[in-house]
Amino acid sequence: TETVPRLYKTVRPQAKYLRSMELLKRAKEMDPLALTKSGIMLGLGETWDEILQVMDDMRAHHVDIITLGQYLQPSRFHLPIERYVHPDEFAQLKEEGEQRGFK
């Protein structure tokens, strides 16, 4: 998934958010016992509410595991880092994810 819907055109110009969600849902439908996983990078300008919405969308599409990581600019030709996410925020997001049923 990589990012929130508002940033998709910038971060993943060839992809579509809803198509990514549907693909995750189809993977679960193909094998309901298999664990499905996706993740997003943080620090690209997303808001707290947008992150929570992505979590809700993933759960609605039967995603079992979510990973959240700090975006790090691989080179000067890539998107810049908007901000570094504090470890306390990651801890809060872990709680939010667990409350939503992520493994």
N, CA, C and O atoms as CSV, one atom per row, in Angstrom:
chain,resi,resn,atom,element,x,y,z
A,1,THR,N,N,0.839,-1.188,0.000
A,1,THR,CA,C,0.000,0.000,0.000
A,1,THR,C,C,0.880,1.246,0.000
A,1,THR,O,O,0.662,2.154,-0.803
A,2,GLU,N,N,1.835,1.301,0.856
A,2,GLU,CA,C,2.895,2.304,0.934
A,2,GLU,C,C,2.523,3.668,1.491
A,2,GLU,O,O,3.336,4.278,2.186
A,3,THR,N,N,1.311,4.174,1.210
A,3,THR,CA,C,0.983,5.518,1.687
A,3,THR,C,C,-0.524,5.701,1.775
A,3,THR,O,O,-1.294,4.783,1.492
A,4,VAL,N,N,-0.928,6.884,2.167
A,4,VAL,CA,C,-2.342,7.224,2.304
A,4,VAL,C,C,-2.896,7.651,0.935
A,4,VAL,O,O,-2.131,8.074,0.068
A,5,PRO,N,N,-4.217,7.543,0.734
A,5,PRO,CA,C,-4.790,7.844,-0.583
A,5,PRO,C,C,-4.423,9.225,-1.137
A,5,PRO,O,O,-4.166,9.352,-2.334
A,6,ARG,N,N,-4.393,10.242,-0.305
A,6,ARG,CA,C,-4.111,11.607,-0.780
A,6,ARG,C,C,-2.732,11.721,-1.411
A,6,ARG,O,O,-2.525,12.558,-2.289
A,7,LEU,N,N,-1.794,10.901,-0.982
A,7,LEU,CA,C,-0.423,10.995,-1.477
A,7,LEU,C,C,-0.108,9.970,-2.564
A,7,LEU,O,O,1.020,9.919,-3.055
A,8,TYR,N,N,-1.081,9.164,-2.941
A,8,TYR,CA,C,-0.818,8.077,-3.878
A,8,TYR,C,C,-0.239,8.547,-5.209
A,8,TYR,O,O,0.717,7.952,-5.706
A,9,LYS,N,N,-0.797,9.598,-5.790
A,9,LYS,CA,C,-0.303,10.058,-7.098
A,9,LYS,C,C,1.153,10.494,-7.040
A,9,LYS,O,O,1.888,10.353,-8.018
A,10,THR,N,N,1.564,11.016,-5.907
A,10,THR,CA,C,2.945,11.458,-5.746
A,10,THR,C,C,3.878,10.297,-5.417
A,10,THR,O,O,4.959,10.178,-5.994
A,11,VAL,N,N,3.457,9.445,-4.490
A,11,VAL,CA,C,4.314,8.369,-3.998
A,11,VAL,C,C,4.296,7.156,-4.916
A,11,VAL,O,O,5.336,6.541,-5.151
A,12,ARG,N,N,3.128,6.808,-5.436
A,12,ARG,CA,C,2.976,5.626,-6.291
A,12,ARG,C,C,2.219,6.028,-7.563
A,12,ARG,O,O,1.063,5.639,-7.726
A,13,PRO,N,N,2.830,6.783,-8.451
A,13,PRO,CA,C,2.104,7.333,-9.603
A,13,PRO,C,C,1.481,6.285,-10.523
A,13,PRO,O,O,0.501,6.586,-11.204
A,14,GLN,N,N,2.015,5.071,-10.563
A,14,GLN,CA,C,1.461,4.048,-11.456
A,14,GLN,C,C,0.352,3.237,-10.785
A,14,GLN,O,O,-0.299,2.430,-11.448
A,15,ALA,N,N,0.127,3.435,-9.491
A,15,ALA,CA,C,-0.812,2.601,-8.744
A,15,ALA,C,C,-2.077,3.380,-8.384
A,15,ALA,O,O,-2.135,4.606,-8.477
A,16,LYS,N,N,-3.073,2.619,-7.975
A,16,LYS,CA,C,-4.326,3.197,-7.500
A,16,LYS,C,C,-4.639,2.589,-6.140
A,16,LYS,O,O,-4.561,1.372,-5.968
A,17,TYR,N,N,-4.992,3.427,-5.181
A,17,TYR,CA,C,-5.229,2.990,-3.810
A,17,TYR,C,C,-6.296,1.902,-3.738
A,17,TYR,O,O,-6.073,0.854,-3.133
A,18,LEU,N,N,-7.450,2.144,-4.349
A,18,LEU,CA,C,-8.539,1.162,-4.259
A,18,LEU,C,C,-8.168,-0.155,-4.928
A,18,LEU,O,O,-8.575,-1.223,-4.471
A,19,ARG,N,N,-7.408,-0.085,-5.992
A,19,ARG,CA,C,-6.958,-1.320,-6.642
A,19,ARG,C,C,-6.037,-2.106,-5.710
A,19,ARG,O,O,-6.112,-3.334,-5.656
A,20,SER,N,N,-5.178,-1.412,-4.983
A,20,SER,CA,C,-4.309,-2.073,-4.015
A,20,SER,C,C,-5.132,-2.748,-2.917
A,20,SER,O,O,-4.837,-3.875,-2.520
A,21,MET,N,N,-6.160,-2.059,-2.431
A,21,MET,CA,C,-7.029,-2.639,-1.404
A,21,MET,C,C,-7.758,-3.878,-1.936
A,21,MET,O,O,-7.850,-4.897,-1.251
A,22,GLU,N,N,-8.269,-3.776,-3.150
A,22,GLU,CA,C,-8.992,-4.911,-3.731
A,22,GLU,C,C,-8.072,-6.113,-3.935
A,22,GLU,O,O,-8.494,-7.254,-3.749
A,23,LEU,N,N,-6.835,-5.867,-4.312
A,23,LEU,CA,C,-5.879,-6.954,-4.481
A,23,LEU,C,C,-5.637,-7.669,-3.152
A,23,LEU,O,O,-5.564,-8.898,-3.112
A,24,LEU,N,N,-5.514,-6.917,-2.087
A,24,LEU,CA,C,-5.333,-7.517,-0.768
A,24,LEU,C,C,-6.555,-8.345,-0.377
A,24,LEU,O,O,-6.422,-9.431,0.188
A,25,LYS,N,N,-7.721,-7.838,-0.673
A,25,LYS,CA,C,-8.955,-8.564,-0.366
A,25,LYS,C,C,-9.037,-9.856,-1.175
A,25,LYS,O,O,-9.408,-10.900,-0.638
A,26,ARG,N,N,-8.697,-9.794,-2.450
A,26,ARG,CA,C,-8.737,-10.997,-3.298
A,26,ARG,C,C,-7.739,-12.042,-2.828
A,26,ARG,O,O,-8.013,-13.241,-2.891
A,27,ALA,N,N,-6.580,-11.592,-2.357
A,27,ALA,CA,C,-5.589,-12.545,-1.837
A,27,ALA,C,C,-6.172,-13.323,-0.665
A,27,ALA,O,O,-5.977,-14.535,-0.572
A,28,LYS,N,N,-6.881,-12.648,0.224
A,28,LYS,CA,C,-7.497,-13.310,1.372
A,28,LYS,C,C,-8.605,-14.253,0.915
A,28,LYS,O,O,-8.755,-15.347,1.459
A,29,GLU,N,N,-9.376,-13.836,-0.075
A,29,GLU,CA,C,-10.464,-14.685,-0.589
A,29,GLU,C,C,-9.927,-15.960,-1.232
A,29,GLU,O,O,-10.559,-17.014,-1.155
A,30,MET,N,N,-8.770,-15.862,-1.863
A,30,MET,CA,C,-8.173,-17.032,-2.507
A,30,MET,C,C,-7.753,-18.083,-1.487
A,30,MET,O,O,-7.857,-19.281,-1.749
A,31,ASP,N,N,-7.282,-17.640,-0.329
A,31,ASP,CA,C,-6.874,-18.557,0.733
A,31,ASP,C,C,-7.187,-17.905,2.071
A,31,ASP,O,O,-6.344,-17.209,2.638
A,32,PRO,N,N,-8.396,-18.128,2.579
A,32,PRO,CA,C,-8.816,-17.476,3.828
A,32,PRO,C,C,-7.918,-17.771,5.031
A,32,PRO,O,O,-7.922,-17.011,5.999
A,33,LEU,N,N,-7.159,-18.851,4.986
A,33,LEU,CA,C,-6.279,-19.186,6.108
A,33,LEU,C,C,-4.913,-18.499,6.016
A,33,LEU,O,O,-4.184,-18.422,7.004
A,34,ALA,N,N,-4.580,-18.010,4.843
A,34,ALA,CA,C,-3.301,-17.321,4.666
A,34,ALA,C,C,-3.370,-15.938,5.326
A,34,ALA,O,O,-4.406,-15.274,5.311
A,35,LEU,N,N,-2.254,-15.533,5.895
A,35,LEU,CA,C,-2.186,-14.188,6.461
A,35,LEU,C,C,-1.877,-13.195,5.348
A,35,LEU,O,O,-1.007,-13.434,4.512
A,36,THR,N,N,-2.592,-12.093,5.348
A,36,THR,CA,C,-2.316,-11.029,4.384
A,36,THR,C,C,-1.649,-9.869,5.122
A,36,THR,O,O,-1.961,-9.586,6.278
A,37,LYS,N,N,-0.734,-9.214,4.433
A,37,LYS,CA,C,0.078,-8.162,5.051
A,37,LYS,C,C,0.294,-7.028,4.058
A,37,LYS,O,O,0.466,-7.250,2.859
A,38,SER,N,N,0.282,-5.821,4.581
A,38,SER,CA,C,0.655,-4.664,3.790
A,38,SER,C,C,1.262,-3.639,4.738
A,38,SER,O,O,1.202,-3.800,5.957
A,39,GLY,N,N,1.838,-2.600,4.184
A,39,GLY,CA,C,2.463,-1.604,5.033
A,39,GLY,C,C,2.426,-0.223,4.428
A,39,GLY,O,O,2.168,-0.044,3.237
A,40,ILE,N,N,2.691,0.746,5.275
A,40,ILE,CA,C,2.787,2.124,4.804
A,40,ILE,C,C,4.038,2.779,5.396
A,40,ILE,O,O,4.496,2.446,6.489
A,41,MET,N,N,4.558,3.716,4.624
A,41,MET,CA,C,5.702,4.517,5.053
A,41,MET,C,C,5.155,5.797,5.689
A,41,MET,O,O,4.192,6.386,5.198
A,42,LEU,N,N,5.770,6.205,6.760
A,42,LEU,CA,C,5.364,7.434,7.433
A,42,LEU,C,C,6.463,8.472,7.286
A,42,LEU,O,O,7.646,8.148,7.179
A,43,GLY,N,N,6.042,9.720,7.285
A,43,GLY,CA,C,6.999,10.812,7.166
A,43,GLY,C,C,6.958,11.495,5.811
A,43,GLY,O,O,7.841,12.282,5.472
A,44,LEU,N,N,5.908,11.181,5.030
A,44,LEU,CA,C,5.762,11.775,3.697
A,44,LEU,C,C,4.724,12.899,3.661
A,44,LEU,O,O,4.436,13.454,2.601
A,45,GLY,N,N,4.165,13.230,4.835
A,45,GLY,CA,C,3.183,14.313,4.893
A,45,GLY,C,C,1.783,13.856,5.242
A,45,GLY,O,O,0.845,14.652,5.203
A,46,GLU,N,N,1.625,12.588,5.582
A,46,GLU,CA,C,0.314,12.067,5.956
A,46,GLU,C,C,-0.105,12.587,7.335
A,46,GLU,O,O,0.741,12.952,8.151
A,47,THR,N,N,-1.402,12.616,7.581
A,47,THR,CA,C,-1.909,13.039,8.885
A,47,THR,C,C,-2.254,11.810,9.720
A,47,THR,O,O,-2.358,10.695,9.208
A,48,TRP,N,N,-2.427,12.043,11.007
A,48,TRP,CA,C,-2.815,10.972,11.925
A,48,TRP,C,C,-4.129,10.328,11.466
A,48,TRP,O,O,-4.240,9.104,11.395
A,49,ASP,N,N,-5.112,11.166,11.159
A,49,ASP,CA,C,-6.414,10.634,10.730
A,49,ASP,C,C,-6.300,9.829,9.443
A,49,ASP,O,O,-6.994,8.825,9.283
A,50,GLU,N,N,-5.440,10.249,8.527
A,50,GLU,CA,C,-5.248,9.489,7.286
A,50,GLU,C,C,-4.640,8.114,7.569
A,50,GLU,O,O,-5.013,7.125,6.937
A,51,ILE,N,N,-3.716,8.055,8.508
A,51,ILE,CA,C,-3.115,6.770,8.870
A,51,ILE,C,C,-4.184,5.847,9.444
A,51,ILE,O,O,-4.263,4.676,9.074
A,52,LEU,N,N,-5.000,6.374,10.342
A,52,LEU,CA,C,-6.062,5.559,10.931
A,52,LEU,C,C,-7.061,5.106,9.884
A,52,LEU,O,O,-7.578,3.992,9.966
A,53,GLN,N,N,-7.342,5.951,8.902
A,53,GLN,CA,C,-8.253,5.569,7.828
A,53,GLN,C,C,-7.683,4.418,7.002
A,53,GLN,O,O,-8.410,3.500,6.625
A,54,VAL,N,N,-6.389,4.469,6.724
A,54,VAL,CA,C,-5.748,3.369,6.001
A,54,VAL,C,C,-5.858,2.081,6.813
A,54,VAL,O,O,-6.136,1.016,6.262
A,55,MET,N,N,-5.640,2.183,8.117
A,55,MET,CA,C,-5.799,1.008,8.972
A,55,MET,C,C,-7.216,0.445,8.852
A,55,MET,O,O,-7.399,-0.760,8.682
A,56,ASP,N,N,-8.211,1.324,8.940
A,56,ASP,CA,C,-9.602,0.883,8.829
A,56,ASP,C,C,-9.871,0.267,7.458
A,56,ASP,O,O,-10.556,-0.751,7.354
A,57,ASP,N,N,-9.336,0.881,6.412
A,57,ASP,CA,C,-9.524,0.338,5.061
A,57,ASP,C,C,-8.897,-1.038,4.940
A,57,ASP,O,O,-9.488,-1.946,4.356
A,58,MET,N,N,-7.705,-1.193,5.489
A,58,MET,CA,C,-7.044,-2.498,5.415
A,58,MET,C,C,-7.848,-3.566,6.144
A,58,MET,O,O,-8.011,-4.677,5.640
A,59,ARG,N,N,-8.342,-3.238,7.313
A,59,ARG,CA,C,-9.140,-4.230,8.046
A,59,ARG,C,C,-10.419,-4.544,7.286
A,59,ARG,O,O,-10.850,-5.697,7.255
A,60,ALA,N,N,-11.034,-3.538,6.671
A,60,ALA,CA,C,-12.255,-3.771,5.880
A,60,ALA,C,C,-11.972,-4.683,4.684
A,60,ALA,O,O,-12.881,-5.332,4.166
A,61,HIS,N,N,-10.713,-4.729,4.249
A,61,HIS,CA,C,-10.317,-5.594,3.131
A,61,HIS,C,C,-9.588,-6.841,3.629
A,61,HIS,O,O,-8.894,-7.516,2.870
A,62,HIS,N,N,-9.759,-7.131,4.919
A,62,HIS,CA,C,-9.314,-8.390,5.536
A,62,HIS,C,C,-7.800,-8.549,5.615
A,62,HIS,O,O,-7.289,-9.667,5.560
A,63,VAL,N,N,-7.092,-7.452,5.744
A,63,VAL,CA,C,-5.643,-7.519,5.929
A,63,VAL,C,C,-5.382,-7.878,7.396
A,63,VAL,O,O,-5.968,-7.285,8.302
A,64,ASP,N,N,-4.498,-8.855,7.617
A,64,ASP,CA,C,-4.214,-9.348,8.965
A,64,ASP,C,C,-3.073,-8.602,9.646
A,64,ASP,O,O,-3.106,-8.381,10.857
A,65,ILE,N,N,-2.073,-8.219,8.875
A,65,ILE,CA,C,-0.852,-7.636,9.442
A,65,ILE,C,C,-0.544,-6.330,8.719
A,65,ILE,O,O,-0.623,-6.244,7.494
A,66,ILE,N,N,-0.194,-5.327,9.500
A,66,ILE,CA,C,0.221,-4.048,8.918
A,66,ILE,C,C,1.601,-3.701,9.467
A,66,ILE,O,O,1.892,-3.910,10.645
A,67,THR,N,N,2.436,-3.172,8.592
A,67,THR,CA,C,3.724,-2.658,9.033
A,67,THR,C,C,3.739,-1.151,8.801
A,67,THR,O,O,3.229,-0.658,7.795
A,68,LEU,N,N,4.321,-0.443,9.732
A,68,LEU,CA,C,4.460,1.009,9.648
A,68,LEU,C,C,5.935,1.318,9.824
A,68,LEU,O,O,6.558,0.872,10.788
A,69,GLY,N,N,6.495,2.083,8.892
A,69,GLY,CA,C,7.908,2.404,8.980
A,69,GLY,C,C,8.188,3.838,8.587
A,69,GLY,O,O,7.422,4.469,7.859
A,70,GLN,N,N,9.299,4.330,9.085
A,70,GLN,CA,C,9.744,5.675,8.737
A,70,GLN,C,C,10.280,5.681,7.313
A,70,GLN,O,O,11.155,4.884,6.974
A,71,TYR,N,N,9.764,6.569,6.483
A,71,TYR,CA,C,10.311,6.757,5.143
A,71,TYR,C,C,11.688,7.384,5.268
A,71,TYR,O,O,11.882,8.338,6.022
A,72,LEU,N,N,12.637,6.845,4.527
A,72,LEU,CA,C,13.982,7.404,4.445
A,72,LEU,C,C,14.306,7.649,2.977
A,72,LEU,O,O,14.221,6.730,2.163
A,73,GLN,N,N,14.662,8.835,2.647
A,73,GLN,CA,C,14.933,9.226,1.262
A,73,GLN,C,C,16.179,8.477,0.757
A,73,GLN,O,O,17.283,8.721,1.244
A,74,PRO,N,N,16.007,7.564,-0.223
A,74,PRO,CA,C,17.151,6.774,-0.675
A,74,PRO,C,C,18.203,7.557,-1.452
A,74,PRO,O,O,19.379,7.190,-1.448
A,75,SER,N,N,17.795,8.619,-2.109
A,75,SER,CA,C,18.747,9.461,-2.829
A,75,SER,C,C,18.138,10.845,-2.987
A,75,SER,O,O,16.965,11.054,-2.676
A,76,ARG,N,N,18.926,11.773,-3.462
A,76,ARG,CA,C,18.403,13.139,-3.643
A,76,ARG,C,C,17.368,13.216,-4.761
A,76,ARG,O,O,16.704,14.240,-4.923
A,77,PHE,N,N,17.228,12.140,-5.531
A,77,PHE,CA,C,16.267,12.109,-6.637
A,77,PHE,C,C,14.896,11.584,-6.191
A,77,PHE,O,O,13.941,11.600,-6.968
A,78,HIS,N,N,14.805,11.131,-4.967
A,78,HIS,CA,C,13.555,10.594,-4.432
A,78,HIS,C,C,12.832,11.669,-3.608
A,78,HIS,O,O,13.372,12.741,-3.335
A,79,LEU,N,N,11.614,11.349,-3.232
A,79,LEU,CA,C,10.825,12.286,-2.427
A,79,LEU,C,C,11.558,12.647,-1.139
A,79,LEU,O,O,12.206,11.793,-0.534
A,80,PRO,N,N,11.461,13.901,-0.720
A,80,PRO,CA,C,12.098,14.295,0.534
A,80,PRO,C,C,11.290,13.804,1.738
A,80,PRO,O,O,10.092,13.540,1.633
A,81,ILE,N,N,11.955,13.690,2.858
A,81,ILE,CA,C,11.286,13.354,4.117
A,81,ILE,C,C,10.591,14.617,4.605
A,81,ILE,O,O,11.211,15.675,4.706
A,82,GLU,N,N,9.306,14.503,4.906
A,82,GLU,CA,C,8.565,15.654,5.447
A,82,GLU,C,C,8.799,15.798,6.943
A,82,GLU,O,O,8.886,16.907,7.469
A,83,ARG,N,N,8.900,14.645,7.628
A,83,ARG,CA,C,9.167,14.684,9.067
A,83,ARG,C,C,9.583,13.301,9.549
A,83,ARG,O,O,9.274,12.284,8.928
A,84,TYR,N,N,10.285,13.292,10.663
A,84,TYR,CA,C,10.630,12.042,11.331
A,84,TYR,C,C,9.551,11.763,12.370
A,84,TYR,O,O,9.223,12.626,13.185
A,85,VAL,N,N,9.011,10.572,12.335
A,85,VAL,CA,C,7.956,10.183,13.259
A,85,VAL,C,C,8.612,9.718,14.559
A,85,VAL,O,O,9.495,8.861,14.550
A,86,HIS,N,N,8.173,10.287,15.656
A,86,HIS,CA,C,8.741,9.961,16.962
A,86,HIS,C,C,8.352,8.534,17.372
A,86,HIS,O,O,7.245,8.087,17.073
A,87,PRO,N,N,9.246,7.829,18.045
A,87,PRO,CA,C,8.928,6.464,18.493
A,87,PRO,C,C,7.646,6.370,19.330
A,87,PRO,O,O,6.963,5.347,19.294
A,88,ASP,N,N,7.319,7.416,20.077
A,88,ASP,CA,C,6.072,7.406,20.848
A,88,ASP,C,C,4.850,7.325,19.938
A,88,ASP,O,O,3.855,6.688,20.285
A,89,GLU,N,N,4.923,7.968,18.776
A,89,GLU,CA,C,3.817,7.891,17.820
A,89,GLU,C,C,3.681,6.472,17.268
A,89,GLU,O,O,2.573,5.966,17.093
A,90,PHE,N,N,4.824,5.837,16.998
A,90,PHE,CA,C,4.768,4.448,16.541
A,90,PHE,C,C,4.133,3.558,17.610
A,90,PHE,O,O,3.371,2.648,17.285
A,91,ALA,N,N,4.443,3.817,18.878
A,91,ALA,CA,C,3.844,3.040,19.970
A,91,ALA,C,C,2.334,3.253,20.015
A,91,ALA,O,O,1.576,2.303,20.214
A,92,GLN,N,N,1.895,4.501,19.830
A,92,GLN,CA,C,0.454,4.784,19.802
A,92,GLN,C,C,-0.205,4.096,18.613
A,92,GLN,O,O,-1.307,3.561,18.737
A,93,LEU,N,N,0.460,4.109,17.467
A,93,LEU,CA,C,-0.100,3.462,16.279
A,93,LEU,C,C,-0.161,1.950,16.449
A,93,LEU,O,O,-1.071,1.304,15.929
A,94,LYS,N,N,0.787,1.388,17.166
A,94,LYS,CA,C,0.730,-0.045,17.466
A,94,LYS,C,C,-0.545,-0.354,18.249
A,94,LYS,O,O,-1.251,-1.315,17.942
A,95,GLU,N,N,-0.835,0.459,19.255
A,95,GLU,CA,C,-2.057,0.274,20.036
A,95,GLU,C,C,-3.295,0.411,19.159
A,95,GLU,O,O,-4.232,-0.380,19.273
A,96,GLU,N,N,-3.299,1.418,18.281
A,96,GLU,CA,C,-4.435,1.611,17.369
A,96,GLU,C,C,-4.621,0.379,16.486
A,96,GLU,O,O,-5.743,-0.076,16.266
A,97,GLY,N,N,-3.513,-0.153,15.987
A,97,GLY,CA,C,-3.587,-1.334,15.143
A,97,GLY,C,C,-4.105,-2.542,15.882
A,97,GLY,O,O,-4.939,-3.283,15.363
A,98,GLU,N,N,-3.619,-2.746,17.092
A,98,GLU,CA,C,-4.078,-3.882,17.880
A,98,GLU,C,C,-5.557,-3.760,18.208
A,98,GLU,O,O,-6.279,-4.757,18.194
A,99,GLN,N,N,-6.019,-2.545,18.503
A,99,GLN,CA,C,-7.441,-2.323,18.776
A,99,GLN,C,C,-8.301,-2.657,17.561
A,99,GLN,O,O,-9.455,-3.062,17.701
A,100,ARG,N,N,-7.736,-2.486,16.373
A,100,ARG,CA,C,-8.472,-2.772,15.142
A,100,ARG,C,C,-8.388,-4.253,14.746
A,100,ARG,O,O,-9.042,-4.689,13.799
A,101,GLY,N,N,-7.587,-5.005,15.476
A,101,GLY,CA,C,-7.519,-6.438,15.210
A,101,GLY,C,C,-6.329,-6.891,14.379
A,101,GLY,O,O,-6.271,-8.054,13.980
A,102,PHE,N,N,-5.380,-6.002,14.107
A,102,PHE,CA,C,-4.180,-6.447,13.391
A,102,PHE,C,C,-3.365,-7.348,14.300
A,102,PHE,O,O,-3.301,-7.147,15.512
A,103,LYS,N,N,-2.745,-8.343,13.689
A,103,LYS,CA,C,-1.878,-9.256,14.435
A,103,LYS,C,C,-0.534,-8.617,14.658
A,103,LYS,O,O,0.345,-9.224,15.270
